[in-house]
Every structure is written in C-alpha cells, then in structure tokens.
Amino acid sequence: MQATLHWVGADAVNAEVRLYDHLFNHPTPGAGGDYAKDLNPNSLVVLKDCKLEPSLAEIGRNEVVQFERQGYFCLDRESEQGALAFNRTVGLRDMWAKAQAKG
C-alpha cells in the first residue's frame, strides 16, 4: 500500500473523513443471480482522527473543498463544531477502470 504524507500545522482540527467508492465490484451487479456477491466490502472507508487545516472548521454546509491528491469533499450535514465529518464526493482517479483492466 502506498501512502502520502501531508504536513498540517500544530493547530490542526480533528475530523472524521469518509471515503466512498463503488458499491459493486461488478459492472452488472446480480448478473449471476446474487447481488450480495457483487457488493464491494470497501465501498465505505471511515478514517477517524484525521488532522485537517483549521480553516475547514469554518466552511459552510454547501461548500466543496479539494483535499490535496485525494478528491473533493463536503461537510457532512450532521457534522458539528468539535465533531467534524467530511464526505468524499468525487475522487481524483478512476480506480474502477484500473480494477477492470486487472480482470
């Protein structure tokens, strides 16, 4: 697994970051008769105690921000001051095409 290190100041705020991916591992879910077999067990990855720039604690509910090299995120509508949560809305790379190429 490859990791990317980002520097954040000592005044960083804590947040939960939710990384959404494709719900199914197959382009035609249920084609074999069972949708459950085609579910992607990694369709949601929740990262806890992420360190973010302090300015992100002040963004509005309808703002979209880009997390460097990760994608575009929005503040979760149930997020609160002191308990921030961000949802990835669009990733920067299309991992589906890579997965299909591998077979």
N, C-alpha and C positions, 0 to 999 in steps of 0.2 A: 504494500500500500504506500502510495506517495502522499506526503504531507506538505503543506505550505505554511510557512511561518510569517505572521504579520505582526508588526510592532504596534502596540497600543500603549498610550500613556498610563502612568500610575493612577490617574483619576478615572480610569475606565469604569463603565457601569456593567453590571451583570445582567444577562438576559438568557432566555431560552430561545434557541434557533431551531426551526422545524424545516427539514429538507424533504420536500415531496418529490416523488419520482413516479414513473408509470405504474398504474395499478395492476396491470397484467404483464406477464413475461412473454406472451404470445400475441402476434398481430391479429389473430382471430380467436379471441377467448371463447372457450367452450366448444370449439370445433370438434374436439374429441369426446364431447358429451358431458364434460365436467368443468364448469367454470373455476371451481375451487383449486383444481390442479394447476391452473394458469395464473393464479394470483401471485403477485410479486411480494415476498415477505419483507422486502426492504423498500416498500413504497412510501414509508414514512420513517425517517430517522430523526430522533429528537436529541439535540445537543444541549446539555444543561451547563450552567455556569460559564457561558461564553462571555468574553470580555469585549465590549464594544466602545466606540468613541462616545464620550459624554453627550455630545450634541444629539445623538439618537434618542435620548430620553425626552427630548422636546419636540419630536416630529408629530405631525398631525395624523389622524386616522386614515386619511385618503392619500397621503404622500407615499411615493415609491422611492426606495433608495437602492443603490447598487453596492453590494458587498464585494470588495475587490476580488477578482478571479473566481467568484462564486455564483453570482447571478443577481437578480432583482428581488427585493424583499419588501413586504409591507408589515406594518404593525398589526398584530392580531387584535381583532375588535374587542376581545375580553382582557387585553393587556392592561395593566395598571402601573402607576408610578411605583417603583420599587420591585415590581414583578413583570418586567418587560418580556414580551414574546414576539418574535418575528417569524413570518411565514415566507418561504421562497415561492415566488410566483412564476419566475422564469429562470432557468439555468442558463449558463453561458455556452455550454457544449451539449451537443445532441448525443447522449450516451446510447440512445435507442439504436441509432444507425450503427454504432460500434458493436453493440450486442448482436445485431442481426448479421453483421459481417462475420462474426465468430461462429455463428451457427448455433 
